[in-house]
């Protein structure tokens, strides 16, 4: 008899949510990922729309909310990948996307997730040399699912815009890249 699935949520912002979703689906499909949805979190508007969030006035970030089996995939593993698949040292920016809605952020669902995030940041900061990690740690409040056409956007539109900063790097490559900047 198989053990029951133990599900948890992770909510992360790393720039344009299309590429973030694609990266996480590609990395963790069949490896503990149960679902991934793009949406908005960390702001003040109720039921925000893409147009509202794009103004930068709502305070929301474009995020991905991941449901995962914590027996198979750890939160620390998710965060390790998160920090290797985008540039966490650029404040409110990923590639050409600029604004608070594109900020690097971890919206933690529990004190344990906050503690794990702080621990991971402390462990990986040396890889970025003197470039400080600007990822914000924010308590999770509400996730607003993005409009349906945004869900799995790059699967539906393979030629759609994909932020050039969304790709998996090794820690060695990051250390080499940032030590030369």
C-alpha positions as CSV (number, residue, x, y, z in Angstrom):
1,X,0.0,0.0,0.0
2,X,1.4,3.4,-1.0
3,X,1.9,6.0,1.6
4,X,-0.5,9.0,1.3
5,X,0.7,12.1,-0.5
6,X,1.8,14.9,1.9
7,X,1.0,18.1,0.1
8,X,2.4,21.5,0.8
9,X,2.4,24.9,-1.0
10,X,5.3,27.1,-2.1
11,X,4.7,30.5,-3.5
12,X,7.5,32.2,-5.3
13,X,8.1,35.3,-7.5
14,X,11.1,35.4,-10.0
15,X,10.0,37.8,-12.7
16,X,7.6,37.0,-15.5
17,X,5.6,34.0,-14.3
18,X,5.4,32.3,-17.7
19,X,9.1,31.3,-17.7
20,X,9.1,30.5,-14.0
21,X,6.2,28.1,-14.4
22,X,7.9,26.5,-17.4
23,X,11.1,26.1,-15.5
24,X,9.5,24.5,-12.5
25,X,7.3,22.2,-14.5
26,X,10.3,21.0,-16.6
27,X,12.5,20.5,-13.5
28,X,10.0,18.8,-11.1
29,X,7.4,17.0,-13.3
30,X,7.2,13.5,-12.0
31,X,9.5,14.4,-9.1
32,X,7.1,15.5,-6.5
33,X,5.4,18.4,-8.3
34,X,1.6,18.0,-8.0
35,X,0.5,21.3,-9.6
36,X,1.7,24.7,-10.6
37,X,-0.4,27.8,-11.2
38,X,0.6,31.3,-12.0
39,X,-1.0,34.2,-10.3
40,X,-0.5,37.3,-8.1
41,X,0.4,37.6,-4.4
42,X,1.9,40.1,-2.0
43,X,-0.3,43.1,-2.8
44,X,-3.2,45.1,-1.6
45,X,-5.9,44.9,-4.4
46,X,-8.7,42.4,-4.1
47,X,-9.1,40.2,-7.1
48,X,-6.3,41.8,-9.1
49,X,-6.1,41.5,-12.9
50,X,-3.1,41.2,-15.1
51,X,-3.6,44.8,-16.3
52,X,-3.8,46.1,-12.8
53,X,-0.7,44.2,-11.6
54,X,1.3,45.4,-14.7
55,X,0.8,49.0,-13.5
56,X,3.0,48.3,-10.5
57,X,0.4,50.0,-8.3
58,X,-1.2,47.0,-6.6
59,X,1.9,45.8,-4.8
60,X,1.4,42.3,-6.2
61,X,4.2,40.2,-7.7
62,X,3.7,37.8,-10.5
63,X,4.2,34.4,-8.7
64,X,4.0,30.7,-9.2
65,X,2.2,28.6,-6.6
66,X,3.4,25.1,-6.4
67,X,1.6,22.2,-4.8
68,X,4.1,19.5,-4.0
69,X,4.5,16.2,-2.2
70,X,6.9,17.0,0.6
71,X,7.8,13.3,1.0
72,X,9.3,13.4,-2.4
73,X,10.3,17.0,-2.9
74,X,11.6,19.2,-0.1
75,X,11.0,22.9,0.3
76,X,14.8,23.4,0.5
77,X,15.2,21.7,-2.9
78,X,12.6,23.9,-4.4
79,X,14.4,27.0,-3.0
80,X,17.7,25.8,-4.2
81,X,16.4,25.5,-7.8
82,X,14.5,28.9,-7.4
83,X,17.8,30.7,-6.7
84,X,19.6,28.9,-9.6
85,X,16.9,29.6,-12.2
86,X,16.7,33.4,-12.0
87,X,18.9,36.4,-10.9
88,X,18.0,37.0,-7.2
89,X,20.4,40.0,-7.0
90,X,18.5,42.4,-9.2
91,X,16.0,44.5,-7.3
92,X,12.5,44.5,-8.9
93,X,13.8,43.2,-12.2
94,X,14.5,40.1,-14.3
95,X,16.0,40.7,-17.7
96,X,14.1,43.5,-19.4
97,X,11.1,43.2,-17.1
98,X,11.2,46.0,-14.5
99,X,8.9,46.8,-11.6
100,X,7.9,45.6,-8.2
101,X,5.6,43.0,-9.9
102,X,8.8,41.3,-11.2
103,X,10.5,41.2,-7.8
104,X,12.3,38.1,-6.5
105,X,10.2,37.0,-3.6
106,X,9.4,34.1,-1.3
107,X,6.0,34.2,0.2
108,X,6.3,31.8,3.1
109,X,3.3,29.8,4.4
110,X,4.7,29.0,7.8
111,X,7.5,29.9,10.3
112,X,9.2,26.7,9.2
113,X,9.3,27.9,5.5
114,X,10.5,31.3,6.6
115,X,13.3,29.7,8.6
116,X,14.3,27.4,5.7
117,X,14.3,30.4,3.3
118,X,16.6,32.4,5.6
119,X,18.9,29.4,6.0
120,X,19.1,28.8,2.3
121,X,19.9,32.5,1.6
122,X,22.7,32.5,4.2
123,X,24.1,29.3,2.7
124,X,24.1,30.6,-0.9
125,X,24.9,34.3,-0.5
126,X,28.7,33.5,-0.9
127,X,28.1,32.2,-4.4
128,X,26.9,35.7,-5.5
129,X,30.1,37.4,-4.2
130,X,29.5,41.0,-3.3
131,X,26.2,41.0,-5.1
132,X,23.6,41.0,-2.3
133,X,20.6,38.7,-2.8
134,X,17.6,41.1,-3.0
135,X,14.9,38.4,-2.7
136,X,12.2,39.5,-0.3
137,X,10.7,37.2,2.4
138,X,7.1,38.0,2.8
139,X,4.3,36.3,4.8
140,X,1.8,34.6,2.4
141,X,-1.7,36.0,2.6
142,X,-3.7,35.4,-0.6
143,X,-3.0,33.9,-4.0
144,X,-5.0,35.2,-6.8
145,X,-5.0,32.9,-9.8
146,X,-4.0,34.6,-13.0
147,X,-6.4,34.6,-15.9
148,X,-6.7,31.2,-17.7
149,X,-4.7,32.3,-20.8
150,X,-1.7,32.8,-18.5
151,X,-1.8,29.2,-17.2
152,X,0.9,27.1,-19.0
153,X,1.2,30.0,-21.4
154,X,4.5,28.9,-22.9
155,X,3.2,25.4,-23.5
156,X,0.2,26.9,-25.4
157,X,2.4,29.5,-27.1
158,X,5.9,27.9,-27.6
159,X,7.1,31.1,-29.4
160,X,5.9,33.4,-26.7
161,X,8.1,35.8,-24.8
162,X,10.4,34.1,-22.3
163,X,12.6,36.1,-20.0
164,X,16.2,35.3,-20.9
165,X,17.2,35.1,-17.2
166,X,15.1,32.0,-16.6
167,X,17.3,29.0,-17.0
168,X,19.0,26.5,-14.6
169,X,22.5,27.3,-13.6
170,X,24.9,25.3,-11.5
171,X,26.3,26.8,-8.3
172,X,29.8,26.7,-9.8
173,X,28.6,28.7,-12.8
174,X,27.0,31.3,-10.5
175,X,30.1,31.6,-8.4
176,X,32.3,32.0,-11.5
177,X,29.9,34.5,-13.1
178,X,29.4,36.7,-10.1
179,X,33.0,36.7,-9.0
180,X,34.0,38.2,-12.4
181,X,31.4,41.1,-12.1
